[in-house]
Amino acid sequence: MRKFDPWPVFFRREWNRNWPFLVGFAITGAVITKMTLGLTEEDMKKSPYAQELARMKQKK
């Protein structure tokens, strides 16, 4: 007699519960990646955040 394998049931149930999170995470990651790859050196020089980060690194 074959034993019952619970893993396929578990994965199917978890996929049905978590697919919106996984898809949203993938879309968000793709958008952030696309935006950051589109930055240029000019954008970095104009950014107050990047300027503050550069100042903090120089102090160390």
C-alpha positions, -999 to 999 in steps of 0.1 A, spaced: 0 0 0 13 34 -10 18 60 17 0 94 15 23 122 5 12 155 20 36 178 2 17 182 -30 -14 192 -10 6 216 11 23 233 -19 -10 236 -38 -27 252 -8 2 276 0 4 286 -37 -33 295 -37 -28 316 -6 5 333 -15 5 339 -52 -7 375 -49 22 383 -26 47 365 -49 35 382 -80 34 416 -63 69 411 -50 81 402 -85 65 433 -101 78 456 -74 113 442 -78 111 446 -116 99 482 -113 126 491 -88 153 475 -109 142 493 -140 141 526 -122 176 522 -107 192 510 -139 179 541 -156 198 565 -133 228 583 -147 258 600 -131 240 633 -135 210 621 -115 233 608 -88 251 642 -86 217 661 -83 203 637 -56 204 651 -21 203 615 -7 234 605 -27 252 637 -17 245 630 20 256 594 16 288 605 0 295 629 29 288 602 54 313 578 37 340 605 36 337 610 74 344 574 81 
